[in-house]
Amino acid sequence: MQKTILGAVLIVGLGFAVQAQDEKTQPRFVNAAEEFGLAQAAPGRIYLHDLNDDGYPDLIAQVPDSGKGPGNKGGVAQIYMNREGKDGGREFVLDEDLTLGHNGKFADDIRHASVFTIVGDVDNDNEPDLLRPAFQEAKDHKDFPDTGERAGIWLGDIKKGDVKFKQEPGNWAATEAHATCAAAFVDYDRDGNLDVFLGGWYVSYGVTYEGHVNRLYKGDGKGAFTDVTEQAGLLTAKAHGEANSSRPTYGVSVCDYNGDGWQDLVVANYGRQWNRLWHNNGDGTFKDVAPELGVDGDEIRHGKHPSWAGRADEPPFRANGNTFSIAPADFDNDGDIDLFCSEITHGWAGDSSDLSALLVNNGEEGGFKFTRLVEPFIRERADKNNWNQGDLMALWGDLDHDGLLDLVLASSAYPDNQRLRVFRQTPAHSFEDVTLGWGIDWDICGHIAMDDLDGDGDLDIVGMGDKRHSKMHEGSVIGVWRNDGAEGNWMRITLEGNKSKGSNRFAYGAKVWVTVGETTMLREVQSGAGHQGVAPSRTLHFGLGDAKEAHIRIEWPDKKLTVTEYKGVKPNRHLRIHQTKGIED
């Protein structure tokens, strides 16, 4: 049961209530794009990852081609390395030798119709590798006929603080055309090798409701992959409107929603079609449990449009959301993973079209069913009929170091106050919009990334946007929102798995619990959070308030789910923790 009170939500039985924020802990964000050397950058997508292992995240910027499609048809990935600036601060410097894609600098490089990049360690050398999926629609599509281009892997090599990438030919050429719109690395069978799950867009946009079959590829630990979609139980029908239909997928996430140690696949689908939650059975197969757990969509499924819209009613399979991303996190520190769904919704679609929502996991006692909350995230509407909600993606992070995860939400594509928004979580687990109060003023935010850019211990936000309200990817600019006001202690943890123990080296799928006093915070090392490669940092960040020490417990993603613990760990440190060697500062 729920009711709205002054724009926040009181959840009976969950202890949610409204609480004002302590002004002393309020962060102040400053747009420091010029100071970081990014004022002239104009990407379509942005990603942060420490590519040369120096402790500072670098920037991968997808620079779009002109053309149609989900953002853009392809283009290059430019890499800006995070270097020490002349004044002692940090500066992003474009390394033209690291450009990937069209007109790339590599001798073996091919023209690559890719719209995004994800980062993992596919050959287990503890160095970052890049996957750039291909975007190919049907063979006879008038805009994107199949040219034969396929996904590609670039293997990383770090020497003397510099990283280089070389394309791995692999065996992608044998795969069918796939308009990949989302992807994530996952070690689904815990064999120590990263696998990859690809989410496919429409087979032919505007012609059919059918999406490409989402594909799971098993990694061999050397950079090659084999399609195991069918044997994993993930093969869907090339049709639309049925329970087993292939649906246009816009976002892919990975998490362990029920805490059984196996990574599950969360699939955000577009076209008001049902989302999926692929439960990992632990035997190499998956089962879609989204309908029974409340993840496929909300309960309003009549498909009716308001009378003034003049539109025919939708069939049941098109009566839910336009979900771009589903971001997993244990936001309420209760030990299980919750989900945030980012939706595009229009007033003309009526109440059957899903709104952006927080899906609260009810845990083992509640059968891991999710309760859907929408009120904290509904915007003020100037026109009660003709309005848009353009939420594309979300990331979780403790921006004020109070031990509670806050929500960063990117909204774009429409003229009615779509922007980068920040929702602060109160101690009572409700949410309040603190965007302008924290100094963030950024219209039309089409992509986000978040990490500690300058090494001062707090999370900074990078947002791709357009201050002129033009269409996405036309005149794009970067906002770098530096966090200058977070008080309280903190801890950052980067894990390195041991391959001989059966863990992938980047420890994707690992869980870390940090306990201070009576509060325990859970984080998972995740490679994806939704649309077109949006992802949390591999380095986990914890706000510790005024705690002087912490207890760390790690569950490694090997066959035995090996556990290591560290007591009395001092705060305000970036810890590197190796599975067998232990803590390194």
VEXPA-737993 format. One record per residue (C-alpha): x, y, z; residue number from 1; residue in three letters. Coordinates in steps of 0.1 Angstrom, whole numbers. Example, Ala and Ser with C-alpha at 12.3 -4.5 7.8 and 13.67 -1.06 7.14 Angstrom:
REC       X       Y       Z   num   residu
REC     123     -45      78     1      ALA
REC     137     -11      71     2      SER
//
This chain:
REC       X       Y       Z   num   residu
REC       0       0       0     1      MET
REC      13      35      -8     2      GLN
REC       2      71      -7     3      LYS
REC      17     103     -18     4      THR
REC      27     130       7     5      ILE
REC      41     163      -5     6      LEU
REC      56     147     -36     7      GLY
REC      75     119     -18     8      ALA
REC      63      84     -11     9      VAL
REC      55      68      23    10      LEU
REC      56      30      19    11      ILE
REC      37      13      46    12      VAL
REC      56     -16      60    13      GLY
REC      89      -5      44    14      LEU
REC      96      24      67    15      GLY
REC      98      50      40    16      PHE
REC      92      86      50    17      ALA
REC     103     122      42    18      VAL
REC     133     137      59    19      GLN
REC     150     170      52    20      ALA
REC     187     170      42    21      GLN
REC     214     182      66    22      ASP
REC     228     212      48    23      GLU
REC     263     204      61    24      LYS
REC     265     173      40    25      THR
REC     252     188       8    26      GLN
REC     276     184     -21    27      PRO
REC     282     212     -46    28      ARG
REC     287     203     -82    29      PHE
REC     306     225    -106    30      VAL
REC     308     220    -144    31      ASN
REC     345     216    -149    32      ALA
REC     346     204    -185    33      ALA
REC     370     231    -195    34      GLU
REC     394     224    -166    35      GLU
REC     394     187    -175    36      PHE
REC     401     195    -211    37      GLY
REC     368     183    -225    38      LEU
REC     350     215    -234    39      ALA
REC     354     209    -271    40      GLN
REC     346     172    -271    41      ALA
REC     314     162    -289    42      ALA
REC     306     125    -284    43      PRO
REC     273     107    -287    44      GLY
REC     281      82    -259    45      ARG
REC     306      83    -230    46      ILE
REC     322      56    -208    47      TYR
REC     347      58    -180    48      LEU
REC     372      31    -172    49      HIS
REC     408      31    -159    50      ASP
REC     424      18    -191    51      LEU
REC     461      21    -181    52      ASN
REC     457      10    -145    53      ASP
REC     470      42    -130    54      ASP
REC     441      47    -106    55      GLY
REC     423      73    -127    56      TYR
REC     394      66    -150    57      PRO
REC     399      74    -187    58      ASP
REC     371      84    -211    59      LEU
REC     359      65    -241    60      ILE
REC     339      88    -263    61      ALA
REC     317      74    -291    62      GLN
REC     317      99    -319    63      VAL
REC     287      93    -342    64      PRO
REC     282      91    -379    65      ASP
REC     253     109    -394    66      SER
REC     224      86    -401    67      GLY
REC     193      69    -386    68      LYS
REC     191      43    -359    69      GLY
REC     192      42    -321    70      PRO
REC     213      73    -317    71      GLY
REC     236      68    -346    72      ASN
REC     246      41    -371    73      LYS
REC     283      38    -362    74      GLY
REC     313      60    -360    75      GLY
REC     346      59    -341    76      VAL
REC     355      55    -304    77      ALA
REC     379      82    -293    78      GLN
REC     399      77    -261    79      ILE
REC     409     105    -238    80      TYR
REC     435      95    -212    81      MET
REC     432     110    -177    82      ASN
REC     466     127    -172    83      ARG
REC     482     150    -146    84      GLU
REC     476     186    -158    85      GLY
REC     501     215    -157    86      LYS
REC     485     229    -126    87      ASP
REC     487     196    -107    88      GLY
REC     450     188    -114    89      GLY
REC     437     162    -138    90      ARG
REC     432     166    -176    91      GLU
REC     417     144    -203    92      PHE
REC     440     142    -233    93      VAL
REC     429     128    -266    94      LEU
REC     452      99    -278    95      ASP
REC     446      98    -315    96      GLU
REC     466      66    -318    97      ASP
REC     438      48    -298    98      LEU
REC     409      57    -321    99      THR
REC     387      27    -328   100      LEU
REC     364      22    -358   101      GLY
REC     360      41    -391   102      HIS
REC     394      54    -403   103      ASN
REC     411      39    -372   104      GLY
REC     448      39    -368   105      LYS
REC     453       2    -366   106      PHE
REC     467     -18    -395   107      ALA
REC     442     -46    -390   108      ASP
REC     412     -22    -383   109      ASP
REC     380     -25    -403   110      ILE
REC     352      -1    -409   111      ARG
REC     330      -8    -379   112      HIS
REC     293       0    -377   113      ALA
REC     292       1    -339   114      SER
REC     272      25    -317   115      VAL
REC     289      18    -284   116      PHE
REC     318       2    -265   117      THR
REC     320     -20    -234   118      ILE
REC     351     -29    -213   119      VAL
REC     362     -62    -199   120      GLY
REC     392     -85    -196   121      ASP
REC     384    -113    -220   122      VAL
REC     419    -129    -220   123      ASP
REC     425    -128    -183   124      ASN
REC     457    -108    -183   125      ASP
REC     443     -81    -160   126      ASN
REC     443     -56    -188   127      GLU
REC     412     -40    -204   128      PRO
REC     398     -52    -236   129      ASP
REC     371     -35    -257   130      LEU
REC     340     -50    -273   131      LEU
REC     324     -29    -300   132      ARG
REC     292     -47    -312   133      PRO
REC     280     -42    -348   134      ALA
REC     247     -26    -357   135      PHE
REC     232     -44    -387   136      GLN
REC     195     -47    -394   137      GLU
REC     178     -70    -419   138      ALA
REC     195     -79    -452   139      LYS
REC     170     -60    -473   140      ASP
REC     165     -30    -449   141      HIS
REC     164       2    -469   142      LYS
REC     185      22    -444   143      ASP
REC     208      -5    -429   144      PHE
REC     213     -34    -452   145      PRO
REC     236     -61    -439   146      ASP
REC     271     -52    -451   147      THR
REC     287     -82    -434   148      GLY
REC     302     -62    -405   149      GLU
REC     302     -79    -372   150      ARG
REC     312     -74    -335   151      ALA
REC     349     -69    -328   152      GLY
REC     372     -74    -298   153      ILE
REC     402     -52    -292   154      TRP
REC     427     -67    -268   155      LEU
REC     445     -43    -245   156      GLY
REC     482     -42    -236   157      ASP
REC     496     -20    -209   158      ILE
REC     533     -11    -209   159      LYS
REC     550      16    -189   160      LYS
REC     518      33    -181   161      GLY
REC     505      34    -216   162      ASP
REC     478      12    -231   163      VAL
REC     475       0    -267   164      LYS
REC     448     -20    -284   165      PHE
REC     450     -46    -311   166      LYS
REC     419     -60    -329   167      GLN
REC     414     -98    -324   168      GLU
REC     399    -114    -355   169      PRO
REC     379    -139    -334   170      GLY
REC     351    -158    -349   171      ASN
REC     324    -132    -351   172      TRP
REC     322    -134    -389   173      ALA
REC     303    -166    -387   174      ALA
REC     274    -150    -367   175      THR
REC     243    -136    -383   176      GLU
REC     235     -99    -387   177      ALA
REC     226     -83    -354   178      HIS
REC     215     -47    -346   179      ALA
REC     231     -47    -312   180      THR
REC     218     -19    -290   181      CYS
REC     230     -31    -256   182      ALA
REC     256     -55    -242   183      ALA
REC     273     -67    -210   184      ALA
REC     301     -90    -200   185      PHE
REC     291    -118    -175   186      VAL
REC     307    -150    -163   187      ASP
REC     274    -168    -163   188      TYR
REC     289    -202    -155   189      ASP
REC     316    -191    -131   190      ARG
REC     344    -208    -151   191      ASP
REC     367    -178    -148   192      GLY
REC     362    -166    -184   193      ASN
REC     341    -136    -193   194      LEU
REC     311    -143    -216   195      ASP
REC     290    -116    -234   196      VAL
REC     253    -110    -238   197      PHE
REC     241     -90    -267   198      LEU
REC     207     -73    -268   199      GLY
REC     192     -67    -303   200      GLY
REC     172     -38    -316   201      TRP
REC     144     -41    -341   202      TYR
REC     149     -65    -370   203      VAL
REC     135     -37    -392   204      SER
REC     124      -5    -374   205      TYR
REC      91       8    -385   206      GLY
REC      83     -24    -404   207      VAL
REC      79     -50    -377   208      THR
REC      75     -53    -339   209      TYR
REC     100     -81    -339   210      GLU
REC     134     -76    -323   211      GLY
REC     167     -95    -331   212      HIS
REC     172    -126    -310   213      VAL
REC     193    -117    -279   214      ASN
REC     225    -137    -280   215      ARG
REC     248    -152    -253   216      LEU
REC     284    -159    -263   217      TYR
REC     306    -181    -242   218      LYS
REC     342    -168    -239   219      GLY
REC     372    -191    -240   220      ASP
REC     395    -169    -219   221      GLY
REC     416    -160    -250   222      LYS
REC     394    -135    -268   223      GLY
REC     372    -159    -289   224      ALA
REC     335    -165    -283   225      PHE
REC     309    -193    -292   226      THR
REC     272    -187    -295   227      ASP
REC     255    -207    -267   228      VAL
REC     221    -190    -269   229      THR
REC     200    -221    -276   230      GLU
REC     217    -245    -251   231      GLN
REC     213    -218    -224   232      ALA
REC     176    -217    -230   233      GLY
REC     177    -181    -242   234      LEU
REC     166    -186    -278   235      LEU
REC     134    -167    -285   236      THR
REC     110    -169    -314   237      ALA
REC     114    -148    -345   238      LYS
REC      80    -134    -341   239      ALA
REC      61    -108    -321   240      HIS
REC      33    -107    -295   241      GLY
REC      40    -140    -278   242      GLU
REC      55    -150    -244   243      ALA
REC      86    -163    -262   244      ASN
REC      89    -136    -289   245      SER
REC     121    -118    -297   246      SER
REC     116     -82    -285   247      ARG
REC     135     -50    -294   248      PRO
REC     160     -47    -266   249      THR
REC     174     -13    -256   250      TYR
REC     192     -22    -224   251      GLY
REC     211     -51    -208   252      VAL
REC     221     -54    -171   253      SER
REC     237     -81    -150   254      VAL
REC     231     -88    -113   255      CYS
REC     223    -115     -88   256      ASP
REC     188    -105     -78   257      TYR
REC     181    -134     -54   258      ASN
REC     216    -138     -39   259      GLY
REC     222    -174     -50   260      ASP
REC     257    -166     -64   261      GLY
REC     247    -169    -101   262      TRP
REC     246    -138    -122   263      GLN
REC     211    -131    -138   264      ASP
REC     204    -112    -170   265      LEU
REC     180     -81    -169   266      VAL
REC     166     -71    -203   267      VAL
REC     150     -37    -209   268      ALA
REC     127     -39    -240   269      ASN
REC     112     -11    -261   270      TYR
REC      80      -7    -280   271      GLY
REC      59     -11    -248   272      ARG
REC      68     -47    -249   273      GLN
REC      75     -68    -218   274      TRP
REC     109     -67    -201   275      ASN
REC     127     -99    -191   276      ARG
REC     145    -111    -161   277      LEU
REC     165    -142    -170   278      TRP
REC     170    -162    -138   279      HIS
REC     203    -181    -139   280      ASN
REC     195    -217    -130   281      ASN
REC     232    -225    -122   282      GLY
REC     234    -253    -147   283      ASP
REC     241    -233    -177   284      GLY
REC     205    -224    -185   285      THR
REC     182    -195    -178   286      PHE
REC     144    -190    -172   287      LYS
REC     124    -158    -177   288      ASP
REC     109    -150    -143   289      VAL
REC     100    -114    -151   290      ALA
REC      62    -120    -152   291      PRO
REC      59    -137    -119   292      GLU
REC      82    -112    -101   293      LEU
REC      67     -80    -115   294      GLY
REC      97     -70    -137   295      VAL
REC      80     -73    -171   296      ASP
REC      59     -42    -166   297      GLY
REC      34     -25    -144   298      ASP
REC      -1     -39    -136   299      GLU
REC     -20     -15    -160   300      ILE
REC     -23     -34    -192   301      ARG
REC     -55     -23    -209   302      HIS
REC     -36      -6    -238   303      GLY
REC     -61      22    -241   304      LYS
REC     -52      57    -253   305      HIS
REC     -70      87    -240   306      PRO
REC    -100      97    -262   307      SER
REC     -83     130    -273   308      TRP
REC     -53     112    -287   309      ALA
REC     -74      96    -315   310      GLY
REC     -54      64    -315   311      ARG
REC     -65      27    -316   312      ALA
REC     -60       6    -285   313      ASP
REC     -29     -14    -282   314      GLU
REC     -28     -52    -280   315      PRO
REC     -16     -67    -246   316      PRO
REC      20     -72    -258   317      PHE
REC      22     -35    -264   318      ARG
REC       7     -22    -232   319      ALA
REC      37     -17    -210   320      ASN
REC      70       3    -212   321      GLY
REC      95      18    -235   322      ASN
REC     123       7    -212   323      THR
REC     158      20    -221   324      PHE
REC     177       9    -190   325      SER
REC     173     -12    -158   326      ILE
REC     199      -2    -132   327      ALA
REC     205     -28    -104   328      PRO
REC     216     -18     -69   329      ALA
REC     209     -25     -32   330      ASP
REC     197      10     -26   331      PHE
REC     181       4       8   332      ASP
REC     210     -16      24   333      ASN
REC     188     -46      31   334      ASP
REC     210     -71      13   335      GLY
REC     192     -78     -19   336      ASP
REC     193     -61     -53   337      ILE
REC     167     -36     -64   338      ASP
REC     161     -23     -99   339      LEU
REC     154      12    -114   340      PHE
REC     136      12    -148   341      CYS
REC     142      42    -170   342      SER
REC     112      47    -194   343      GLU
REC     102      70    -222   344      ILE
REC      65      78    -218   345      THR
REC      42     102    -236   346      HIS
REC       9     118    -223   347      GLY
REC      -9     106    -254   348      TRP
REC      -1      70    -246   349      ALA
REC     -23      70    -215   350      GLY
REC     -19      53    -181   351      ASP
REC     -11      19    -196   352      SER
REC      23      32    -207   353      SER
REC      48      25    -179   354      ASP
REC      64      54    -160   355      LEU
REC     100      53    -147   356      SER
REC     100      33    -115   357      ALA
REC     120      20     -86   358      LEU
REC     114     -18     -82   359      LEU
REC     120     -27     -46   360      VAL
REC     131     -63     -40   361      ASN
REC     110     -79     -13   362      ASN
REC     137    -105      -6   363      GLY
REC     135    -142       2   364      GLU
REC     105    -138      25   365      GLU
REC      86    -121      -3   366      GLY
REC      96    -146     -29   367      GLY
REC     120    -120     -45   368      PHE
REC      90    -102     -60   369      LYS
REC      94     -65     -67   370      PHE
REC      72     -36     -56   371      THR
REC      70      -8     -82   372      ARG
REC      73      28     -70   373      LEU
REC      68      58     -94   374      VAL
REC      58      89     -74   375      GLU
REC      93     102     -64   376      PRO
REC     103     104    -101   377      PHE
REC      72     120    -117   378      ILE
REC      79     155    -131   379      ARG
REC      58     186    -129   380      GLU
REC      38     188    -162   381      ARG
REC      30     221    -178   382      ALA
REC       4     204    -201   383      ASP
REC     -16     176    -185   384      LYS
REC     -20     160    -219   385      ASN
REC       9     168    -242   386      ASN
REC      39     158    -220   387      TRP
REC      69     136    -223   388      ASN
REC      91     117    -200   389      GLN
REC     124     110    -217   390      GLY
REC     143      89    -192   391      ASP
REC     171      70    -210   392      LEU
REC     194      57    -182   393      MET
REC     203      58    -146   394      ALA
REC     233      51    -124   395      LEU
REC     235      47     -86   396      TRP
REC     261      63     -64   397      GLY
REC     266      77     -29   398      ASP
REC     272     113     -38   399      LEU
REC     271     128      -3   400      ASP
REC     289     100      16   401      HIS
REC     260      93      40   402      ASP
REC     260      55      33   403      GLY
REC     230      57      11   404      LEU
REC     229      54     -27   405      LEU
REC     216      83     -47   406      ASP
REC     201      81     -82   407      LEU
REC     215     100    -112   408      VAL
REC     190     100    -141   409      LEU
REC     196     111    -177   410      ALA
REC     166     124    -196   411      SER
REC     167     136    -232   412      SER
REC     152     138    -267   413      ALA
REC     121     160    -258   414      TYR
REC     117     198    -252   415      PRO
REC      98     197    -220   416      ASP
REC     125     200    -193   417      ASN
REC     144     168    -200   418      GLN
REC     177     170    -181   419      ARG
REC     203     154    -159   420      LEU
REC     187     149    -126   421      ARG
REC     199     138     -92   422      VAL
REC     176     122     -66   423      PHE
REC     191     121     -31   424      ARG
REC     181      92      -8   425      GLN
REC     171     103      27   426      THR
REC     179      82      58   427      PRO
REC     143      70      56   428      ALA
REC     149      56      21   429      HIS
REC     127      82       3   430      SER
REC     140     103     -26   431      PHE
REC     141     141     -31   432      GLU
REC     151     159     -63   433      ASP
REC     182     179     -53   434      VAL
REC     194     186     -89   435      THR
REC     194     224     -88   436      LEU
REC     202     226     -51   437      GLY
REC     234     207     -57   438      TRP
REC     243     230     -85   439      GLY
REC     236     208    -115   440      ILE
REC     219     226    -145   441      ASP
REC     222     205    -176   442      TRP
REC     195     202    -202   443      ASP
REC     190     173    -226   444      ILE
REC     212     146    -211   445      CYS
REC     216     117    -235   446      GLY
REC     242      96    -217   447      HIS
REC     259      94    -184   448      ILE
REC     290      80    -166   449      ALA
REC     302      84    -130   450      MET
REC     335      79    -112   451      ASP
REC     361      97     -92   452      ASP
REC     378     117    -119   453      LEU
REC     403     136     -98   454      ASP
REC     412     111     -70   455      GLY
REC     397     131     -42   456      ASP
REC     374     103     -30   457      GLY
REC     340     115     -42   458      ASP
REC     320     106     -73   459      LEU
REC     319     130    -102   460      ASP
REC     293     129    -130   461      ILE
REC     299     131    -168   462      VAL
REC     269     138    -189   463      GLY
REC     265     140    -227   464      MET
REC     240     166    -236   465      GLY
REC     230     196    -257   466      ASP
REC     224     230    -241   467      LYS
REC     206     242    -273   468      ARG
REC     178     217    -272   469      HIS
REC     187     203    -306   470      SER
REC     181     167    -315   471      LYS
REC     203     141    -298   472      MET
REC     238     138    -312   473      HIS
REC     236     170    -332   474      GLU
REC     259     196    -315   475      GLY
REC     266     173    -285   476      SER
REC     287     186    -257   477      VAL
REC     300     172    -225   478      ILE
REC     293     184    -190   479      GLY
REC     318     173    -163   480      VAL
REC     302     178    -130   481      TRP
REC     329     178    -104   482      ARG
REC     318     170     -68   483      ASN
REC     333     197     -46   484      ASP
REC     312     194     -15   485      GLY
REC     309     158      -3   486      ALA
REC     318     155      34   487      GLU
REC     323     124      54   488      GLY
REC     346      94      50   489      ASN
REC     348      71      20   490      TRP
REC     363      40       6   491      MET
REC     370      28     -29   492      ARG
REC     377      -8     -38   493      ILE
REC     390     -23     -70   494      THR
REC     390     -61     -71   495      LEU
REC     414     -84     -90   496      GLU
REC     403    -121     -93   497      GLY
REC     428    -149     -94   498      ASN
REC     424    -171    -126   499      LYS
REC     440    -201    -109   500      SER
REC     413    -199     -82   501      LYS
REC     386    -198    -109   502      GLY
REC     377    -161    -109   503      SER
REC     378    -137    -139   504      ASN
REC     405    -112    -134   505      ARG
REC     382     -81    -134   506      PHE
REC     360     -99    -108   507      ALA
REC     328     -91    -127   508      TYR
REC     300    -107    -106   509      GLY
REC     319    -103     -73   510      ALA
REC     300     -90     -42   511      LYS
REC     314     -67     -16   512      VAL
REC     298     -60      17   513      TRP
REC     312     -30      38   514      VAL
REC     299     -28      73   515      THR
REC     302       4      95   516      VAL
REC     284       2     128   517      GLY
REC     250     -14     123   518      GLU
REC     249      -6      85   519      THR
REC     260     -30      58   520      THR
REC     263     -18      22   521      MET
REC     263     -43      -6   522      LEU
REC     278     -36     -40   523      ARG
REC     283     -59     -70   524      GLU
REC     310     -55     -96   525      VAL
REC     289     -50    -128   526      GLN
REC     297     -45    -164   527      SER
REC     264     -30    -175   528      GLY
REC     234      -9    -164   529      ALA
REC     213      -6    -195   530      GLY
REC     212      13    -227   531      HIS
REC     241      13    -252   532      GLN
REC     268       3    -228   533      GLY
REC     260      26    -199   534      VAL
REC     278      10    -169   535      ALA
REC     289      17    -133   536      PRO
REC     325      19    -125   537      SER
REC     345     -13    -120   538      ARG
REC     359       4     -88   539      THR
REC     333       3     -61   540      LEU
REC     326      34     -40   541      HIS
REC     313      35      -5   542      PHE
REC     303      65      16   543      GLY
REC     311      59      53   544      LEU
REC     299      90      70   545      GLY
REC     319      96     102   546      ASP
REC     330      59     106   547      ALA
REC     366      55     115   548      LYS
REC     369      19     103   549      GLU
REC     351      -7      83   550      ALA
REC     346     -44      79   551      HIS
REC     350     -57      43   552      ILE
REC     336     -90      32   553      ARG
REC     341    -102      -4   554      ILE
REC     325    -131     -23   555      GLU
REC     345    -139     -53   556      TRP
REC     329    -151     -86   557      PRO
REC     345    -186     -87   558      ASP
REC     329    -220     -85   559      LYS
REC     332    -221     -47   560      LYS
REC     322    -185     -41   561      LEU
REC     353    -180     -21   562      THR
REC     350    -155       7   563      VAL
REC     377    -132      21   564      THR
REC     372    -107      50   565      GLU
REC     392     -78      63   566      TYR
REC     384     -61      97   567      LYS
REC     393     -27     110   568      GLY
REC     401     -12      76   569      VAL
REC     408      25      78   570      LYS
REC     387      49      55   571      PRO
REC     396      75      29   572      ASN
REC     417      50       8   573      ARG
REC     415      35     -27   574      HIS
REC     421      -2     -20   575      LEU
REC     431     -27     -45   576      ARG
REC     423     -62     -32   577      ILE
REC     437     -92     -49   578      HIS
REC     419    -125     -43   579      GLN
REC     450    -142     -29   580      THR
REC     475    -114     -22   581      LYS
REC     450     -93      -2   582      GLY
REC     449     -55       2   583      ILE
REC     471     -31     -17   584      GLU
REC     468       6     -13   585      ASP
//
